[in-house]
Amino acid sequence: MKILLLNPPFLPRFSRSSRSPAVTKGGTIYYPLWLSYATGVLEKAGHRCKLVDAPAEGISLEGVLEIAREFKPEMAVLDTSTASIHNDVRVLEKIKRQCECFGVLVGTHVSALPLETMKMSESIDAIAVREYDYTLRELAEELLGGKPGLENVLGIVFRKGKKIVKNKERKPIENLDELPFVSRVYKRHLNYKNYFYSANLWPEVTIVTGRGCPYNCLFCNWVQNLNPGAYRKRSIGNVIGELRFIEKNFPSVKEVFLEDDTFTEDFDRVREFCRAKIAAGIKIKWSCNARADVPSDVLQLMKEAGCRLLCVGFESGSQQILNDARKGTKIVTIEKFMQDAKKAGILVHGCFMIGNIGETTETARTTIEFAKRLNPDSAQFFPIMVYPGTGSYRYFQKKGWLVTEDYRKWLDSEGGHNCIVSTPSMSNMELVKWCDRGRQEFYLRPGYVLGKGVQIVRNPEEAGRIVRSAFTLGKYLLRGSKGAGK
């Protein structure tokens, strides 16, 4: 079967695959990670696939329609997000006018609201909810049969005449070693130089070594809507095999980012990975998402194994807010972790949020001062962005504190985050302004600016990342901004 997998056109450089999709202030644009894994699974099953990332490639809607006309897919799979859902449905409608194909939507938004989404357009033939790799494979097999028995395909909501049918959910994939290397898919279909993470060296390649997360933070879109449940892990041998492939086939890549929700959840596995990477002689640098609780000895070993940076969700300087968000971290532990990371020589990209449950102007100020005191290599300040299907969304919706439920207003006119939460303590615009303030106070400190200059001199490899991020972020810092993304 010919299958088009599409990250649809929307706003220029729109990072749909991010945990909080937007046009980011630091220029970050994620790989179409989950579409790419699904592409690998479908190709392994013998299907002819075309993976197209329109925002990264700068492909317009007309360009996508031309691709569809030439490729003539029998099934079209489109990624979605809350902010872009109306656009994404419209793109599917136009594709189906170009060619007769079975239209499928995937992603966090449609996983949270499959029935609501199905009612948006009769062009939507099905929605594959949550992890959709094997769901799409099974769906394709049924469609090839001519008279599809879609009632048997786990994990889909589909249209049967005038009825909408919701099948049982599919269990998360347990044996992740069965999945093809996503980097092989990138090699075949994408230009890896299109992708940029503001905290990472460029060019970089993103993979995952595990799916799911045991911590279930109240605001987390991925864990609650896409990859729920316990942390399921690839074998270390399998991960090392992919790093070998990347080192051989992407010789100009400077870093591999491990995009697991929390790669450091299992300290013994981290130790095993580091020792295996060292033993294999793999020199490429790497970074990962981490919790602020990694012990000093593990950090030292990670550094020895080439770890350059950790992306850490500190979120707040208020212990009560961390508790209410189900974060599971302690301020004292965070401070000890930062000291240990600096001693190990590992950079930290810190993520901070303004607007979680219980936020006030006092706690917002506490968080900004906390960020400056921790002084990570880089920082991002988000207003609370609530997405359907998450605990945070349900909480603020129940309280009547959502200023709109029009998904088109999740972004501002430039594509930046447009906070839609207003509480009795702080309005949505105040939350955004506090993020602007945090960003300005953090990055415009004379000591921080001087430190970046010293960093460039001492480590020229960091220069490209620092200059590119500074150029992109600088226009927001100097004029003040209306949104608050990374």
MOJOJO-V558569 format. One line per field, one symbol per residue. phi: phi as a letter, one per 30 degrees, with the letter a starting at -180 (. if undefined). A space follows every 50 residues. Layout:
phi: ???
//
This chain:
phi: .dbccbcddadeidcddddbeadddcidbdddedddddeddddddjdccb cbcddddidddddddddddddhdcbcccdbbddcddddddddedddddad bdcbcbkdddddbddededdaddddabcchdceddddddddddddjcdcd dcddibcbcbicccccdddddedccdddddeddddeddcbcdddcbcdcc dcdbbcbbcabjadcheecdddddccbdjddcbdddedddddddddddcb dcdcacccdeebedecddddddddddddddidcddbbadbddbddedddd dddddjdcaccbddibccdddedddidicceddeddedddddddicdbcc cbbckdejdbdddddeddddddddhddbbbbcdeccbejcdddddddddi cddabdddcdbddcjddceccbcedbdddddddddedddddddcdedddd ddddddddbeddeddddddddddeddddcibccacd
//
